[in-house]
Amino acid sequence: TRGGRRRCTRFFIVSDPRGNSIRIRKDPDEQAETTGQLLVIGEVFAVDKVLGDEHEQRFLHLADGRGWAISRSVRDGRLLVQPVLSTSGNQAGKGLSRPVRANPGSPRLKPNKSTGTLPLDDVNNSGRTSTHSTWGQMRTETATYLLEEVIRNSSTSSLEALQNLVTSDRDMAIRCRHLGILPIVSDVWKSHPQEQNFVTLVASILLAYAGMHGRAMRSLGIDTLCADALREFGPNVHLRSVAKLWSRIGKPTPAQVAPLSLMADADEEVLKP
């Protein structure tokens, strides 16, 4: 019903292209008080009431009673959510609160250059795609979009969105790994070696992968980038993520660390392994 209320169980995924979370509101109003809880990027949530027009702002009542979410940004009207599927009392959405684990052995995908998304309505209505595989496709599309944003428009905001994603959601971090996040962000670092904000953000992102993919990072020259950045900016508190990454993947020797510790603004705590 246009502008009215529809009652059913529907599922949506937070898919803000900027990677932001959605604040849960107490009432269906843009200016309503928030509850202090968030719907984070990539999260799938159940909705039992929808108010408003789908081409404008909609208010989504969470089926678990936590409150209301908005469908579009209050600031610029961009779409924050995408529908996953609709049901009517069945168990199709059961288990959606648990992340889908990506297969570590799957081939590494490459982000495409299109800004479009999957034809989700066609996928959902085909009857051939399960709830979990549809959700997995949605999460992969979200990860792809954020990586494409970094490729198209390397900025602190796009890097911060990616950092928040990979450090807070292990499943999404795995998906980003398969989509080629390591060479993508290392290229950003190589393109902006004199910009400390870029360097520290990229290092923070790469730290999420240092334990499992140190060899891959060394092959990309990231250990050298870390050493160069510490020499350029000095081992100060702002470079903590860079120093930690260097320690984990580069295994610097005391001979390599000693000259850095003698720099004027050196912080010995930063250089500790």
FIMIGU-742514 format. One record per residue (C-alpha): x, y, z; residue number from 1; residue in one letter. Coordinates in pm, 1 decimal, padded with zeros to 6 digits. Layout:
<recs>
rec x: X	y: Y	z: Z	resi: NUM	resn: A .
...
</recs>
This chain:
<recs>
rec x: 00000.0	y: 00000.0	z: 00000.0	resi: 1	resn: T .
rec x: 00150.7	y: 00333.5	z: -00104.5	resi: 2	resn: R .
rec x: 00251.5	y: 00537.2	z: 00200.1	resi: 3	resn: G .
rec x: 00076.5	y: 00288.6	z: 00426.6	resi: 4	resn: G .
rec x: 00161.9	y: -00003.6	z: 00651.2	resi: 5	resn: R .
rec x: 00236.4	y: -00356.4	z: 00536.5	resi: 6	resn: R .
rec x: 00242.8	y: -00648.8	z: 00779.5	resi: 7	resn: R .
rec x: 00466.3	y: -00948.2	z: 00708.0	resi: 8	resn: C .
rec x: 00810.0	y: -01075.4	z: 00791.7	resi: 9	resn: T .
rec x: 01073.7	y: -00932.8	z: 00562.9	resi: 10	resn: R .
rec x: 01450.2	y: -00938.0	z: 00577.2	resi: 11	resn: F .
rec x: 01682.7	y: -00653.1	z: 00490.1	resi: 12	resn: F .
rec x: 02059.8	y: -00613.8	z: 00481.0	resi: 13	resn: I .
rec x: 02250.2	y: -00297.4	z: 00575.0	resi: 14	resn: V .
rec x: 02422.1	y: -00205.2	z: 00248.5	resi: 15	resn: S .
rec x: 02520.6	y: 00160.1	z: 00281.8	resi: 16	resn: D .
rec x: 02776.5	y: 00226.4	z: 00005.2	resi: 17	resn: P .
rec x: 02978.9	y: 00431.0	z: 00253.6	resi: 18	resn: R .
rec x: 02994.9	y: 00142.7	z: 00499.4	resi: 19	resn: G .
rec x: 02810.9	y: 00322.7	z: 00781.5	resi: 20	resn: N .
rec x: 02588.2	y: 00163.9	z: 01044.1	resi: 21	resn: S .
rec x: 02223.6	y: 00258.6	z: 01104.3	resi: 22	resn: I .
rec x: 02114.4	y: 00390.7	z: 01441.9	resi: 23	resn: R .
rec x: 01802.0	y: 00223.0	z: 01577.9	resi: 24	resn: I .
rec x: 01526.6	y: 00472.5	z: 01664.6	resi: 25	resn: R .
rec x: 01254.7	y: 00445.5	z: 01926.0	resi: 26	resn: K .
rec x: 00982.0	y: 00575.2	z: 01692.2	resi: 27	resn: D .
rec x: 00920.5	y: 00588.1	z: 01314.6	resi: 28	resn: P .
rec x: 01053.2	y: 00940.5	z: 01272.6	resi: 29	resn: D .
rec x: 01383.6	y: 01073.0	z: 01138.6	resi: 30	resn: E .
rec x: 01422.2	y: 01298.1	z: 01443.7	resi: 31	resn: Q .
rec x: 01318.8	y: 01031.2	z: 01696.7	resi: 32	resn: A .
rec x: 01541.5	y: 00949.2	z: 01991.2	resi: 33	resn: E .
rec x: 01785.6	y: 00666.0	z: 01925.9	resi: 34	resn: T .
rec x: 01820.2	y: 00357.4	z: 02144.7	resi: 35	resn: T .
rec x: 02199.4	y: 00349.3	z: 02142.9	resi: 36	resn: G .
rec x: 02200.9	y: 00028.3	z: 01936.6	resi: 37	resn: Q .
rec x: 02322.4	y: -00007.0	z: 01577.8	resi: 38	resn: L .
rec x: 02260.5	y: -00216.8	z: 01270.6	resi: 39	resn: L .
rec x: 02610.1	y: -00263.2	z: 01129.6	resi: 40	resn: V .
rec x: 02716.5	y: -00290.9	z: 00766.6	resi: 41	resn: I .
rec x: 02634.3	y: -00632.8	z: 00622.0	resi: 42	resn: G .
rec x: 02391.5	y: -00719.7	z: 00903.3	resi: 43	resn: E .
rec x: 02068.3	y: -00892.7	z: 00803.2	resi: 44	resn: V .
rec x: 01766.0	y: -00805.3	z: 01017.9	resi: 45	resn: F .
rec x: 01400.4	y: -00908.8	z: 01029.9	resi: 46	resn: A .
rec x: 01124.1	y: -00651.5	z: 00986.3	resi: 47	resn: V .
rec x: 00754.4	y: -00697.4	z: 01066.9	resi: 48	resn: D .
rec x: 00621.9	y: -00349.3	z: 00978.2	resi: 49	resn: K .
rec x: 00712.7	y: -00111.7	z: 00696.7	resi: 50	resn: V .
rec x: 00588.8	y: 00247.1	z: 00689.8	resi: 51	resn: L .
rec x: 00631.0	y: 00484.6	z: 00396.2	resi: 52	resn: G .
rec x: 00688.9	y: 00482.3	z: 00023.3	resi: 53	resn: D .
rec x: 00967.3	y: 00264.9	z: -00116.8	resi: 54	resn: E .
rec x: 01086.1	y: 00553.5	z: -00336.3	resi: 55	resn: H .
rec x: 01118.5	y: 00783.3	z: -00035.7	resi: 56	resn: E .
rec x: 01206.4	y: 00736.7	z: 00331.1	resi: 57	resn: Q .
rec x: 01073.2	y: 00416.1	z: 00485.6	resi: 58	resn: R .
rec x: 01064.4	y: 00318.4	z: 00850.8	resi: 59	resn: F .
rec x: 01134.8	y: -00046.8	z: 00924.6	resi: 60	resn: L .
rec x: 01016.2	y: -00192.8	z: 01253.6	resi: 61	resn: H .
rec x: 01253.7	y: -00460.6	z: 01378.3	resi: 62	resn: L .
rec x: 01074.1	y: -00786.8	z: 01441.3	resi: 63	resn: A .
rec x: 01269.7	y: -00844.1	z: 01763.0	resi: 64	resn: D .
rec x: 01120.4	y: -00528.3	z: 01913.9	resi: 65	resn: G .
rec x: 01440.8	y: -00323.1	z: 01936.5	resi: 66	resn: R .
rec x: 01289.2	y: -00027.7	z: 01751.0	resi: 67	resn: G .
rec x: 01287.7	y: 00128.3	z: 01404.6	resi: 68	resn: W .
rec x: 01543.5	y: 00162.7	z: 01126.7	resi: 69	resn: A .
rec x: 01540.4	y: 00409.0	z: 00837.8	resi: 70	resn: I .
rec x: 01589.3	y: 00303.9	z: 00476.4	resi: 71	resn: S .
rec x: 01760.5	y: 00621.0	z: 00352.2	resi: 72	resn: R .
rec x: 02019.5	y: 00863.2	z: 00482.7	resi: 73	resn: S .
rec x: 01871.3	y: 01169.8	z: 00650.5	resi: 74	resn: V .
rec x: 02155.7	y: 01379.4	z: 00508.0	resi: 75	resn: R .
rec x: 02156.5	y: 01295.5	z: 00138.6	resi: 76	resn: D .
rec x: 01882.2	y: 01037.7	z: 00079.9	resi: 77	resn: G .
rec x: 02113.9	y: 00754.2	z: -00028.3	resi: 78	resn: R .
rec x: 01976.4	y: 00404.2	z: 00017.5	resi: 79	resn: L .
rec x: 02104.9	y: 00234.1	z: 00333.1	resi: 80	resn: L .
rec x: 01935.5	y: -00106.9	z: 00308.7	resi: 81	resn: V .
rec x: 01840.1	y: -00366.7	z: 00050.6	resi: 82	resn: Q .
rec x: 01564.9	y: -00629.5	z: 00078.4	resi: 83	resn: P .
rec x: 01670.8	y: -00990.9	z: 00112.4	resi: 84	resn: V .
rec x: 01341.5	y: -01178.0	z: 00099.2	resi: 85	resn: L .
rec x: 00981.5	y: -01177.1	z: 00223.9	resi: 86	resn: S .
rec x: 00813.3	y: -01458.7	z: 00414.4	resi: 87	resn: T .
rec x: 00482.7	y: -01515.1	z: 00589.1	resi: 88	resn: S .
rec x: 00529.8	y: -01707.4	z: 00907.6	resi: 89	resn: G .
rec x: 00772.6	y: -01969.6	z: 00775.5	resi: 90	resn: N .
rec x: 01125.6	y: -02040.3	z: 00887.7	resi: 91	resn: Q .
rec x: 01306.2	y: -01899.4	z: 00585.4	resi: 92	resn: A .
rec x: 01488.7	y: -01641.1	z: 00790.9	resi: 93	resn: G .
rec x: 01594.4	y: -01873.9	z: 01070.1	resi: 94	resn: K .
rec x: 01964.0	y: -01854.8	z: 01149.3	resi: 95	resn: G .
rec x: 02029.3	y: -01523.8	z: 00974.1	resi: 96	resn: L .
rec x: 02187.5	y: -01376.6	z: 01284.7	resi: 97	resn: S .
rec x: 02485.8	y: -01606.4	z: 01237.9	resi: 98	resn: R .
rec x: 02746.1	y: -01514.8	z: 00977.9	resi: 99	resn: P .
rec x: 02794.7	y: -01728.0	z: 00671.1	resi: 100	resn: V .
rec x: 03151.5	y: -01856.4	z: 00667.3	resi: 101	resn: R .
rec x: 03332.7	y: -01804.0	z: 00341.3	resi: 102	resn: A .
rec x: 03524.5	y: -02099.9	z: 00206.5	resi: 103	resn: N .
rec x: 03896.8	y: -02021.9	z: 00256.5	resi: 104	resn: P .
rec x: 03976.9	y: -02242.5	z: -00038.8	resi: 105	resn: G .
rec x: 03755.2	y: -02060.8	z: -00286.7	resi: 106	resn: S .
rec x: 03924.2	y: -01872.6	z: -00572.8	resi: 107	resn: P .
rec x: 04019.5	y: -01511.8	z: -00518.9	resi: 108	resn: R .
rec x: 03772.4	y: -01287.0	z: -00696.7	resi: 109	resn: L .
rec x: 03854.9	y: -00957.9	z: -00862.0	resi: 110	resn: K .
rec x: 03629.4	y: -00653.9	z: -00808.8	resi: 111	resn: P .
rec x: 03455.9	y: -00550.5	z: -01129.3	resi: 112	resn: N .
rec x: 03432.1	y: -00188.5	z: -01238.0	resi: 113	resn: K .
rec x: 03052.5	y: -00168.7	z: -01250.0	resi: 114	resn: S .
rec x: 02872.7	y: 00039.9	z: -00993.8	resi: 115	resn: T .
rec x: 02556.3	y: -00166.5	z: -01026.5	resi: 116	resn: G .
rec x: 02433.3	y: -00434.8	z: -00789.3	resi: 117	resn: T .
rec x: 02292.1	y: -00782.8	z: -00837.8	resi: 118	resn: L .
rec x: 01929.9	y: -00799.6	z: -00960.4	resi: 119	resn: P .
rec x: 01821.3	y: -00901.1	z: -00612.3	resi: 120	resn: L .
rec x: 01448.3	y: -00916.7	z: -00682.7	resi: 121	resn: D .
rec x: 01510.0	y: -01153.1	z: -00972.0	resi: 122	resn: D .
rec x: 01737.4	y: -01370.0	z: -00756.3	resi: 123	resn: V .
rec x: 01494.5	y: -01380.2	z: -00467.0	resi: 124	resn: N .
rec x: 01191.5	y: -01456.0	z: -00683.2	resi: 125	resn: N .
rec x: 01356.7	y: -01724.6	z: -00892.3	resi: 126	resn: S .
rec x: 01307.4	y: -01992.0	z: -00628.7	resi: 127	resn: G .
rec x: 01653.8	y: -02126.5	z: -00702.9	resi: 128	resn: R .
rec x: 01854.3	y: -01939.3	z: -00441.0	resi: 129	resn: T .
rec x: 01852.8	y: -02030.9	z: -00072.9	resi: 130	resn: S .
rec x: 01826.4	y: -01772.1	z: 00203.0	resi: 131	resn: T .
rec x: 02187.4	y: -01820.9	z: 00306.3	resi: 132	resn: H .
rec x: 02328.6	y: -01808.4	z: -00047.6	resi: 133	resn: S .
rec x: 02125.1	y: -01492.8	z: -00119.8	resi: 134	resn: T .
rec x: 02254.8	y: -01339.0	z: 00201.8	resi: 135	resn: W .
rec x: 02606.8	y: -01441.6	z: 00109.4	resi: 136	resn: G .
rec x: 02570.4	y: -01275.9	z: -00230.9	resi: 137	resn: Q .
rec x: 02444.3	y: -00958.7	z: -00065.0	resi: 138	resn: M .
rec x: 02741.7	y: -00949.5	z: 00172.6	resi: 139	resn: R .
rec x: 02984.2	y: -01012.2	z: -00112.7	resi: 140	resn: T .
rec x: 02820.3	y: -00727.0	z: -00307.6	resi: 141	resn: E .
rec x: 02862.1	y: -00498.0	z: -00005.9	resi: 142	resn: T .
rec x: 03230.2	y: -00589.6	z: 00026.4	resi: 143	resn: A .
rec x: 03280.9	y: -00543.3	z: -00347.8	resi: 144	resn: T .
rec x: 03117.7	y: -00201.2	z: -00341.5	resi: 145	resn: Y .
rec x: 03342.0	y: -00079.3	z: -00059.6	resi: 146	resn: L .
rec x: 03655.2	y: -00207.1	z: -00233.7	resi: 147	resn: L .
rec x: 03545.7	y: -00040.4	z: -00557.1	resi: 148	resn: E .
rec x: 03498.4	y: 00283.6	z: -00365.7	resi: 149	resn: E .
rec x: 03859.3	y: 00259.0	z: -00246.6	resi: 150	resn: V .
rec x: 03974.7	y: 00194.7	z: -00606.2	resi: 151	resn: I .
rec x: 03767.2	y: 00479.2	z: -00753.5	resi: 152	resn: R .
rec x: 03805.5	y: 00731.7	z: -00477.4	resi: 153	resn: N .
rec x: 04089.0	y: 00668.2	z: -00234.4	resi: 154	resn: S .
rec x: 03996.0	y: 00883.8	z: 00064.7	resi: 155	resn: S .
rec x: 04011.9	y: 00862.7	z: 00441.6	resi: 156	resn: T .
rec x: 03634.6	y: 00806.2	z: 00454.8	resi: 157	resn: S .
rec x: 03642.8	y: 00509.3	z: 00214.8	resi: 158	resn: S .
rec x: 03940.5	y: 00359.1	z: 00400.5	resi: 159	resn: L .
rec x: 03773.1	y: 00412.7	z: 00738.9	resi: 160	resn: E .
rec x: 03460.0	y: 00233.7	z: 00614.4	resi: 161	resn: A .
rec x: 03672.4	y: -00058.6	z: 00496.7	resi: 162	resn: L .
rec x: 03868.6	y: -00062.3	z: 00821.9	resi: 163	resn: Q .
rec x: 03548.9	y: -00073.6	z: 01028.5	resi: 164	resn: N .
rec x: 03419.8	y: -00359.2	z: 00815.1	resi: 165	resn: L .
rec x: 03721.8	y: -00591.1	z: 00828.3	resi: 166	resn: V .
rec x: 03800.4	y: -00530.4	z: 01197.5	resi: 167	resn: T .
rec x: 03444.0	y: -00586.7	z: 01320.8	resi: 168	resn: S .
rec x: 03317.7	y: -00869.6	z: 01098.7	resi: 169	resn: D .
rec x: 03536.2	y: -01176.2	z: 01037.9	resi: 170	resn: R .
rec x: 03311.4	y: -01311.7	z: 00764.2	resi: 171	resn: D .
rec x: 03331.0	y: -00984.5	z: 00570.4	resi: 172	resn: M .
rec x: 03707.9	y: -00973.4	z: 00624.6	resi: 173	resn: A .
rec x: 03733.0	y: -01316.0	z: 00458.4	resi: 174	resn: I .
rec x: 03516.3	y: -01202.9	z: 00168.2	resi: 175	resn: R .
rec x: 03732.5	y: -00894.0	z: 00120.6	resi: 176	resn: C .
rec x: 04043.4	y: -01115.3	z: 00120.4	resi: 177	resn: R .
rec x: 03897.3	y: -01324.6	z: -00161.3	resi: 178	resn: H .
rec x: 03811.8	y: -01004.7	z: -00350.3	resi: 179	resn: L .
rec x: 04174.4	y: -00890.8	z: -00346.1	resi: 180	resn: G .
rec x: 04187.3	y: -00644.4	z: -00058.6	resi: 181	resn: I .
rec x: 04561.8	y: -00692.9	z: -00000.2	resi: 182	resn: L .
rec x: 04684.2	y: -00566.6	z: -00339.8	resi: 183	resn: P .
rec x: 04409.4	y: -00303.6	z: -00351.3	resi: 184	resn: I .
rec x: 04502.8	y: -00130.4	z: -00026.1	resi: 185	resn: V .
rec x: 04876.1	y: -00181.0	z: -00077.0	resi: 186	resn: S .
rec x: 04840.0	y: 00008.8	z: -00405.9	resi: 187	resn: D .
rec x: 04672.1	y: 00291.0	z: -00211.4	resi: 188	resn: V .
rec x: 04969.9	y: 00298.2	z: 00026.2	resi: 189	resn: W .
rec x: 05216.8	y: 00302.6	z: -00262.6	resi: 190	resn: K .
rec x: 05024.0	y: 00588.1	z: -00425.6	resi: 191	resn: S .
rec x: 05011.6	y: 00800.4	z: -00108.6	resi: 192	resn: H .
rec x: 05333.8	y: 00727.4	z: 00085.2	resi: 193	resn: P .
rec x: 05360.4	y: 01087.2	z: 00210.0	resi: 194	resn: Q .
rec x: 05008.3	y: 01099.1	z: 00357.3	resi: 195	resn: E .
rec x: 05023.2	y: 00974.4	z: 00714.9	resi: 196	resn: Q .
rec x: 04646.0	y: 00929.9	z: 00750.7	resi: 197	resn: N .
rec x: 04636.8	y: 00698.7	z: 00450.1	resi: 198	resn: F .
rec x: 04938.3	y: 00505.1	z: 00570.1	resi: 199	resn: V .
rec x: 04803.0	y: 00444.0	z: 00920.0	resi: 200	resn: T .
rec x: 04455.7	y: 00347.6	z: 00795.3	resi: 201	resn: L .
rec x: 04592.8	y: 00099.5	z: 00543.5	resi: 202	resn: V .
rec x: 04820.9	y: -00048.9	z: 00809.1	resi: 203	resn: A .
rec x: 04521.6	y: -00091.3	z: 01042.2	resi: 204	resn: S .
rec x: 04332.3	y: -00274.2	z: 00767.4	resi: 205	resn: I .
rec x: 04627.4	y: -00500.9	z: 00688.3	resi: 206	resn: L .
rec x: 04674.7	y: -00590.7	z: 01054.6	resi: 207	resn: L .
rec x: 04351.3	y: -00789.3	z: 01032.2	resi: 208	resn: A .
rec x: 04530.7	y: -01023.0	z: 00787.6	resi: 209	resn: Y .
rec x: 04884.5	y: -01022.9	z: 00927.5	resi: 210	resn: A .
rec x: 04846.1	y: -01349.9	z: 01117.6	resi: 211	resn: G .
rec x: 04746.5	y: -01559.2	z: 00815.8	resi: 212	resn: M .
rec x: 04883.9	y: -01373.7	z: 00516.3	resi: 213	resn: H .
rec x: 05226.3	y: -01241.1	z: 00615.1	resi: 214	resn: G .
rec x: 05395.9	y: -01408.0	z: 00319.9	resi: 215	resn: R .
rec x: 05148.7	y: -01254.3	z: 00073.9	resi: 216	resn: A .
rec x: 05209.1	y: -00912.4	z: 00227.6	resi: 217	resn: M .
rec x: 05585.7	y: -00948.2	z: 00204.0	resi: 218	resn: R .
rec x: 05548.9	y: -01039.9	z: -00164.1	resi: 219	resn: S .
rec x: 05361.8	y: -00711.1	z: -00209.3	resi: 220	resn: L .
rec x: 05644.5	y: -00522.0	z: -00039.3	resi: 221	resn: G .
rec x: 05435.9	y: -00415.1	z: 00259.5	resi: 222	resn: I .
rec x: 05719.5	y: -00483.1	z: 00505.7	resi: 223	resn: D .
rec x: 05934.9	y: -00236.3	z: 00311.3	resi: 224	resn: T .
rec x: 05649.5	y: 00017.3	z: 00307.6	resi: 225	resn: L .
rec x: 05627.4	y: -00010.8	z: 00687.6	resi: 226	resn: C .
rec x: 06000.6	y: 00049.0	z: 00734.8	resi: 227	resn: A .
rec x: 05995.5	y: 00343.9	z: 00493.0	resi: 228	resn: D .
rec x: 05697.1	y: 00501.6	z: 00670.8	resi: 229	resn: A .
rec x: 05861.6	y: 00472.9	z: 01010.9	resi: 230	resn: L .
rec x: 06174.7	y: 00638.2	z: 00876.3	resi: 231	resn: R .
rec x: 05969.0	y: 00910.0	z: 00705.1	resi: 232	resn: E .
rec x: 05732.5	y: 01003.4	z: 00988.9	resi: 233	resn: F .
rec x: 05922.0	y: 00868.3	z: 01288.5	resi: 234	resn: G .
rec x: 05804.0	y: 00588.9	z: 01521.8	resi: 235	resn: P .
rec x: 05551.5	y: 00807.9	z: 01704.9	resi: 236	resn: N .
rec x: 05218.4	y: 00707.4	z: 01859.8	resi: 237	resn: V .
rec x: 05033.6	y: 00783.0	z: 01535.3	resi: 238	resn: H .
rec x: 05237.0	y: 00515.5	z: 01358.3	resi: 239	resn: L .
rec x: 05157.0	y: 00243.0	z: 01611.3	resi: 240	resn: R .
rec x: 04962.5	y: 00036.4	z: 01355.5	resi: 241	resn: S .
rec x: 05251.4	y: 00061.8	z: 01107.8	resi: 242	resn: V .
rec x: 05509.2	y: -00045.5	z: 01367.1	resi: 243	resn: A .
rec x: 05292.2	y: -00336.1	z: 01480.2	resi: 244	resn: K .
rec x: 05238.1	y: -00451.8	z: 01122.7	resi: 245	resn: L .
rec x: 05612.6	y: -00430.6	z: 01050.5	resi: 246	resn: W .
rec x: 05686.4	y: -00632.6	z: 01362.3	resi: 247	resn: S .
rec x: 05438.7	y: -00904.8	z: 01267.8	resi: 248	resn: R .
rec x: 05520.6	y: -00951.9	z: 00899.6	resi: 249	resn: I .
rec x: 05870.5	y: -00806.8	z: 00858.5	resi: 250	resn: G .
rec x: 06036.2	y: -00953.2	z: 01167.6	resi: 251	resn: K .
rec x: 06278.3	y: -00657.2	z: 01190.3	resi: 252	resn: P .
rec x: 06619.2	y: -00721.5	z: 01342.2	resi: 253	resn: T .
rec x: 06763.9	y: -00512.0	z: 01628.1	resi: 254	resn: P .
rec x: 07000.0	y: -00355.8	z: 01373.6	resi: 255	resn: A .
rec x: 06700.0	y: -00230.8	z: 01173.6	resi: 256	resn: Q .
rec x: 06514.7	y: -00101.1	z: 01479.2	resi: 257	resn: V .
rec x: 06808.5	y: 00075.2	z: 01648.6	resi: 258	resn: A .
rec x: 06833.0	y: 00374.8	z: 01410.0	resi: 259	resn: P .
rec x: 06458.4	y: 00438.6	z: 01448.0	resi: 260	resn: L .
rec x: 06481.6	y: 00442.4	z: 01827.8	resi: 261	resn: S .
rec x: 06737.8	y: 00722.8	z: 01804.6	resi: 262	resn: L .
rec x: 06506.6	y: 00955.4	z: 01610.9	resi: 263	resn: M .
rec x: 06398.5	y: 01274.7	z: 01789.0	resi: 264	resn: A .
rec x: 06027.9	y: 01188.1	z: 01823.0	resi: 265	resn: D .
rec x: 06076.6	y: 00813.7	z: 01872.9	resi: 266	resn: A .
rec x: 05841.2	y: 00639.7	z: 02113.5	resi: 267	resn: D .
rec x: 06003.8	y: 00326.2	z: 02249.0	resi: 268	resn: E .
rec x: 05665.6	y: 00171.8	z: 02328.5	resi: 269	resn: E .
rec x: 05570.5	y: 00191.9	z: 01961.4	resi: 270	resn: V .
rec x: 05880.6	y: -00001.7	z: 01859.5	resi: 271	resn: L .
rec x: 05830.8	y: -00283.7	z: 02107.5	resi: 272	resn: K .
rec x: 05746.1	y: -00612.6	z: 01928.9	resi: 273	resn: P .
</recs>
